């Protein structure tokens, strides 16, 4: 079996417990919010890379 804190079995167990605690609807909303946050962070990082090249 895999060793360490984040072995596949541990991750599945954590996801299962979270699903039981929050229910499917809140779990889906949590995933959607996390995905949107990551997407916004990436777009902000890309804007930050392009910003210093432009002079106003």
C-alpha positions, 0 to 999 in steps of 0.5 A: 500500500502507498505510504505517506499522508496523501496516498490514493486510499487516504484521498478517497477516504477524505473525499468520502467523508466530505461527501457524507458531511456536506452532501452532494449539492454543497460538495458540487458547489464547493468544487465549482467555487474552487475551480472558478477561484483557480481560473481567476487566479490563473487569468490574474497571473497572465495579466500580471505577466503582460502588464509591465511590457505595456507603457502608458 
